[in-house]
């Protein structure tokens, strides 16, 4: 199933994070994202023409995160937004992180990629 069509499931902890190999397999469904910190984090930089466009995108990502109950770390400024996902309760990556990455990609493609 396409990750962007899935919904995040609550993670209560007590589950193992994805292995590096498992994360690499899911990464193929999240174009533009990269694994870092030994495969425990998922990050992507998005670029924009203006600060206002970056801010609007970040606000949409925030709305998505609230609706899914899975929140990224976000850094942004003039012309960029860096989005970082990992599941804090397990100290690594979960399928939820890749679901969110795929959904964030759709936000960018749908509205901001023409900038």
C-alpha positions as CSV (number, residue, x, y, z in Angstrom):
1,X,0.0,0.0,0.0
2,X,1.2,3.5,-0.9
3,X,2.5,5.0,2.4
4,X,0.8,8.3,1.8
5,X,-2.6,6.5,2.0
6,X,-1.8,5.0,5.4
7,X,-2.6,6.6,8.7
8,X,-0.1,6.8,11.6
9,X,-0.7,4.3,14.4
10,X,-0.1,5.5,18.0
11,X,3.3,4.3,19.2
12,X,3.4,3.7,22.9
13,X,7.0,2.7,23.0
14,X,8.2,-0.8,23.8
15,X,8.7,-1.7,20.1
16,X,12.0,-1.9,18.4
17,X,13.0,0.8,15.9
18,X,13.4,-0.2,12.3
19,X,16.7,-1.7,11.4
20,X,18.8,0.2,8.9
21,X,17.9,-2.3,6.2
22,X,14.2,-2.0,6.9
23,X,14.5,1.8,6.8
24,X,16.3,1.7,3.5
25,X,13.4,-0.4,2.0
26,X,10.8,2.2,3.1
27,X,13.1,5.1,2.0
28,X,12.4,4.1,-1.6
29,X,8.8,5.2,-1.0
30,X,9.8,8.6,0.2
31,X,11.8,10.3,-2.6
32,X,14.0,13.1,-1.6
33,X,14.4,12.0,2.0
34,X,17.6,10.7,3.5
35,X,18.6,8.6,6.4
36,X,21.1,9.9,8.9
37,X,22.5,9.2,12.3
38,X,23.0,5.5,11.5
39,X,19.5,5.2,10.1
40,X,17.7,6.5,13.2
41,X,16.5,9.8,11.6
42,X,14.7,10.7,8.4
43,X,15.3,14.2,7.0
44,X,14.6,16.3,3.9
45,X,15.3,19.9,2.9
46,X,12.6,21.7,0.9
47,X,13.3,24.9,-1.0
48,X,11.0,27.8,-1.8
49,X,11.1,31.2,-3.5
50,X,10.1,33.3,-0.4
51,X,10.0,33.2,3.3
52,X,6.2,33.4,3.2
53,X,6.0,30.3,1.0
54,X,8.3,28.4,3.4
55,X,6.1,29.5,6.3
56,X,2.9,28.5,4.6
57,X,4.4,25.0,3.9
58,X,5.6,24.6,7.5
59,X,2.1,25.5,8.7
60,X,0.6,22.9,6.5
61,X,3.1,20.3,7.7
62,X,2.1,21.3,11.3
63,X,-1.6,20.8,10.5
64,X,-0.8,17.4,9.0
65,X,1.3,16.4,12.0
66,X,-1.6,17.4,14.4
67,X,-4.1,15.4,12.4
68,X,-1.8,12.3,12.3
69,X,-0.6,12.7,15.9
70,X,3.0,12.4,14.7
71,X,5.2,15.5,14.9
72,X,8.5,16.4,13.2
73,X,11.3,18.7,14.2
74,X,11.2,21.6,11.8
75,X,13.7,24.3,11.0
76,X,12.9,26.9,8.4
77,X,13.9,30.3,7.2
78,X,14.0,32.4,4.0
79,X,13.6,29.9,1.1
80,X,13.9,26.6,3.0
81,X,12.4,24.2,5.4
82,X,14.2,21.2,6.9
83,X,11.8,18.5,8.2
84,X,13.2,15.8,10.5
85,X,11.2,12.7,11.6
86,X,12.0,10.0,14.1
87,X,9.9,8.3,16.8
88,X,11.0,9.8,20.1
89,X,9.5,7.0,22.2
90,X,11.6,4.4,20.6
91,X,14.7,6.5,19.8
92,X,14.6,5.6,16.1
93,X,12.5,5.2,13.0
94,X,9.0,3.6,12.8
95,X,6.8,3.1,9.7
96,X,4.9,6.2,10.9
97,X,8.0,8.4,10.1
98,X,7.9,7.2,6.5
99,X,4.1,7.6,6.3
100,X,4.6,11.2,7.3
101,X,7.5,11.7,4.9
102,X,5.3,10.5,2.0
103,X,2.4,12.7,3.1
104,X,4.7,15.8,3.4
105,X,6.1,15.0,-0.1
106,X,2.5,15.2,-1.4
107,X,2.0,18.6,0.2
108,X,5.1,19.9,-1.5
109,X,4.3,18.5,-4.8
110,X,0.7,19.6,-4.8
111,X,1.3,23.2,-3.9
112,X,4.9,24.3,-3.7
113,X,7.1,22.4,-6.3
114,X,6.3,25.0,-9.0
115,X,8.1,27.7,-7.0
